[in-house]
Amino acid sequence: MTTEQNKAVARRFLDAAVAGDPETFKDLLSPEFVAHLATGAQNSEVFLQHNNYFTMAFSDRRFTVKDQVAEGDKVVTLATWRGTHSSNFQGLPPTGKQIAISAILIERIKDGQIAEHWSLFDQLSMMQQLGLIPPPQSSR
């Protein structure tokens, strides 16, 4: 596949994740799929549950892709993830607060499917926006 085709697969993956579209999401994951997250490696079933946890907690989710770079079988995406906290999240009842957090995602594409996934989200900013952690104090 070309790097442009790989970028398109990565974008469909993001769109399906944000839309909470489990069928498309599953179709895009290769049988050997592994997600490398801060909590450890996850297979496709556990990763789908992980994604569902966020789609249930945040309504009107969307990704804004700021940049995508592809080389060989890997695609790196710089994006902003947005949503409204509309259901329980990590024991926090819905706040109705809108959040916008930066994300860096890396996908390894094999035969038109996602074989491996890495992601980093600005979780500190998310917790601050939800009011779980106070924002930093101004030095002025």
C-alpha positions in Angstrom: 0.0 0.0 0.0 1.1 3.6 -0.6 1.7 6.0 2.3 -1.4 7.9 1.2 -3.5 4.7 1.4 -2.0 4.0 4.8 -3.0 7.5 5.9 -6.5 6.9 4.7 -6.7 3.7 6.8 -5.4 5.5 9.9 -8.0 8.2 9.3 -10.9 5.7 9.0 -9.7 4.1 12.2 -9.9 7.4 14.0 -13.3 8.2 12.5 -14.6 4.8 13.6 -13.2 5.2 17.1 -14.7 8.6 17.6 -18.1 7.6 16.0 -18.3 4.6 18.3 -18.8 2.4 15.2 -17.7 -1.0 16.5 -18.3 -2.9 13.2 -16.0 -0.6 11.1 -13.6 -0.4 14.0 -13.4 -4.3 14.2 -13.0 -4.5 10.4 -10.0 -2.2 10.5 -8.1 -4.2 13.1 -5.9 -7.0 11.9 -6.2 -10.4 13.6 -2.8 -9.8 15.3 -3.7 -6.3 16.5 -1.9 -4.9 19.5 -2.5 -1.5 21.2 0.5 -0.3 23.1 -0.9 1.9 25.9 0.5 3.3 29.1 -1.4 0.6 30.9 0.2 -2.1 28.8 -0.5 -4.0 25.7 -4.1 -4.7 24.7 -5.6 -7.1 22.2 -8.4 -5.9 19.9 -11.2 -7.0 22.4 -9.8 -5.1 25.3 -9.0 -2.1 23.2 -12.6 -2.0 21.8 -13.8 -2.0 25.4 -11.3 0.8 26.3 -12.6 2.8 23.3 -16.2 2.2 24.3 -15.5 3.5 27.8 -14.7 6.9 26.2 -17.5 6.9 23.7 -20.0 6.3 26.4 -18.5 9.0 28.7 -18.2 11.8 26.1 -20.8 12.9 23.7 -20.3 14.9 20.4 -16.8 13.4 20.1 -14.6 14.5 17.3 -11.0 14.4 16.1 -9.4 17.3 14.3 -6.3 16.0 12.5 -3.6 18.7 12.5 -1.0 16.7 10.7 -0.3 13.2 9.4 3.1 11.8 8.4 3.6 8.4 6.9 6.7 6.4 6.1 6.7 2.7 5.1 3.9 1.0 7.0 3.6 3.6 9.8 1.3 6.6 10.1 1.8 9.3 12.8 -1.2 11.6 13.5 -1.2 14.8 15.5 -4.7 15.6 16.5 -7.0 17.3 18.9 -9.7 15.2 20.5 -12.9 17.0 21.7 -16.0 15.9 23.5 -18.5 16.8 26.2 -18.4 14.9 29.5 -22.0 13.6 29.4 -21.8 10.3 31.4 -19.8 8.8 34.2 -16.0 8.8 33.7 -13.6 7.3 36.1 -16.1 7.7 38.9 -16.9 11.3 38.1 -20.5 12.0 37.3 -21.2 14.0 34.1 -20.1 17.6 34.4 -21.3 18.8 31.0 -17.9 20.3 30.4 -16.4 20.3 27.0 -12.8 19.2 26.7 -10.1 19.5 24.0 -7.0 17.5 24.4 -3.9 17.0 22.2 -3.1 13.5 21.0 -0.3 11.7 19.1 -1.2 8.4 17.5 0.9 5.9 15.6 -0.6 3.1 13.5 1.3 0.3 11.8 -0.7 -0.8 8.8 -0.5 -4.3 7.4 -2.7 -5.4 4.4 -5.0 -2.5 4.8 -5.7 -3.0 8.5 -4.2 -1.7 11.8 -1.7 -4.2 13.1 -0.3 -2.0 15.9 -1.4 1.2 17.7 0.3 3.6 20.0 -1.3 6.7 21.4 -0.5 9.5 23.8 -3.2 11.8 25.0 -2.8 14.9 27.2 -4.5 13.3 30.2 -3.3 16.1 32.6 -5.0 18.7 30.5 -8.2 16.5 30.4 -8.2 16.1 34.1 -7.7 19.9 34.6 -10.5 20.7 32.1 -12.9 18.3 34.0 -12.0 20.0 37.3 -10.3 16.9 38.8 -6.9 18.6 39.1 -6.5 22.3 39.6 -4.8 24.2 36.7 -1.3 25.5 37.4 -1.0 28.7 39.3 0.1 31.8 37.4 3.6 33.0 38.3 2.4 36.7 38.1 
